[in-house]
Amino acid sequence: MTEDQNINLVFAIGALVLVASALFSRRIGLGEIVRSVLSWVAIFAIFIVMFSYQHEIVGVWNKVTGEVTGANDQQIVGNTLQIRQSPDGHYWADAEVNGMPVRFLIDSGATTTAMTLKTAQAANVDINEGGFPTYLNTANGTVEAQRGTIQSLRVGPMVALELPVVVAEAFGDSNVLGMNFLSEMKSWRVEQGEMILEPPARTQQK
């Protein structure tokens, strides 16, 4: 158990002792005492769970309220795109690949933008299937991928044309925006849980 959890447990036990003492001092029946103690145990258990998993609960709440209210994790402010940090700690961008909506994980550790084979084919990405494959080192080992080109990639106010991409079935469900996209930006930075992307003047949309 973590230190916070130990503190929570001590607090809960102490509170239950106080509650039990108060009940016994009233000299009520044993059955009612048991029911009251079980009720308080449930209340404190809920409190401990909510306190221990407050960040996860907030993340789920933000996601649910965002779906209900139509709020997005990303918004255009002036000529910049601001993306809130996801509950998983990453930054995700809603983009359009050749006009088709695609969700990307933004990864400054990836040299090249990467797409799953299924998504790339659905978006009509130009895949060089006849060329020599490239081999990439990933968390799941070495992956064989094909090179390709995204004719048009739009992320908020930014548009990248003829963007090199690597495509592989082994990428699973993850599409990644790499440094070959981020390096085209005028600037990109992270401030107070938000990633801020500013496009170069030639791609800023009016």
N, C-alpha and C positions, 0 to 999 in steps of 0.2 A: 504493500500500500504506500501511496505517496504521503508526504508530510501533511498536505492539505486534507487528504482523506482521513488520516489519523486524527487530526484536529476536529474534523467533522464528527467522527465516531465518538470521541471523548465528549464533545458538546451534546450529542444526541443521548448518550448514556446518562450524562448528568441531568439533562432535562427530563428524561424518563424517570429517574430516581426521584426528582422533585415532584413530578406528577403523581407517581405511585405513593409517595409519602403523604401528599395532600388527600388522596383518595382514602387511604387507610385511616387517616385522622378523622374522616367524616363517618367512619364506622358503617359503611354501606355494605350490601351483600357481596359475597365473593363473585357471583356471576356478573354483576354490574361492574365490579372492579376489573375483571378480566376483559369485558367488552370495551371499557374505557381505555385500558392499557393498550389493547390491540388497535383501537382507533388512533391513539397518539403515536404508536409505533408506525402505522401507515402514513400519518401526517409527516413525521420526521424522516421516514424513508424517502417520501416524495421530495421533501426539502433537500435532503442530501444529494439525491440524484440530480435535481435541478441545479444545485450549486456546483456539483462536480462536472457536469456536462453543459455548463452555461454557454460556452463558446459554440458547441455543436447545436444547441437549442436555438441560439441567436441566428446561426447560419441557416438552419431549416426555416425559422420564422421569416428571415429576410427573403429566402427563396419563395416561400408560399405567398407572402404579401406582394412580392414582385410579380408573381404569376397572376394574382387576383387584380392588382391595380394596374398591371401592364407596365410597371417600372422595369427598366432594363439595367443590366450590370454595366453597360457602357452608354455613354452619352457624348454628344458633340458639344463642346463649349468653345465658342469662338471658332478658331481654326484648328483646335486640338481635339483629340479623342481621349476621353478619360474612362478607364476601365477599373472597376472595383475589384479588390482581391476576393477570390472565391473562397468559400469555407474550407476547401482542400488546400489552401495556401498558394494556389497558382492564379495566373491571369489568363482568362479565356476571351477570345475575340470572336464576335459574330461577323463573318465576312461573306463575300459573294465571289465565287470562282466561276468565271464565264457566265455570270448572272444567276448561278445556283447557290442558295444559302449553304454555307459550310461553317462549322464551329472549329476554331483552332486554339490549341494551347500555345501561348507565347513562351518561347524558350530561347533565352539569349545564349544558352550553351550549345545550341544546335547551329552548325555552320550553314546548313541549307534547309529551306522549307521542305517539309515532307508530307505526303498524303498517302492514305490507304488506297490500295488498288481499286477497290469497289467505288470509293468516293470519286477518285480521279476519273474513272471511266464514266461515271454518271454525269460528271461535270464537263465531259468532252475535253479533258486535258490532253495535250499532244504528248503521247508517251513514245519514246524511242525504243520500241520493242525489239527491233532488229540489231540494236547496238550492243556493245559489250556491257555487262552488268557492273555495277559498282558495289563495293562491300562496305557496310557501315557497322561500327561498333555501338551496340545499344546495351541497355540494362539487361536484356534477355539474351545477350550474346551477339555474334556476328550475323548480320542480315544482308541477304542479297537483294539489291534494288535496281530499278531501271531509272534512267534519267528522263526527264520530260520538261515541258514548258507550259506554264499557266499563261494563257493569252491575256487574261484580264483578271486581276485580283483587287477587289475593293474592300477596304476596311475603314468604315466611317467616312471621313472626308478624303481618304488616301486611295489612290489608284496606282497599282504597279502593273506595268505591261511587259509581256514576254519574260516573266519571272521564272528562273530555273527552279526545278523541283525534283525531288527523288520520290519514287513510287514503289511501294512493296505491299504485298498481301500480308506479310508478317508484322506490319505495323498495327494490326488489329483494328481498333476503333479510333485511334488517335491520329489527328492531323496536327502538324506542328508548324508554327511560323518561326523561322530561324533568322539568323543574323543577316542573310542576304536580303531579307525584307527590312529588318530593323535598321541596317546600315544605310538604307535609302532615305531614312527620316532626317529631317533637319535636327531633331533631338528626340530622345526618349528617356524617361526617368521614372522613378517610383517615389511618391511622396504620400506619407500618411495613409498607407494602405491602398493607394491608387496608382496605376500606371498611366502616365501621360505621354501620348504620342503626338508629335507635331510634324506635319508633312513638310517637305520642301516646297518652296513657293510655286514651283511649276505644277504641283499636283493639288494645290489647295482649291477646293471647290467653292464657288460663289453661290 
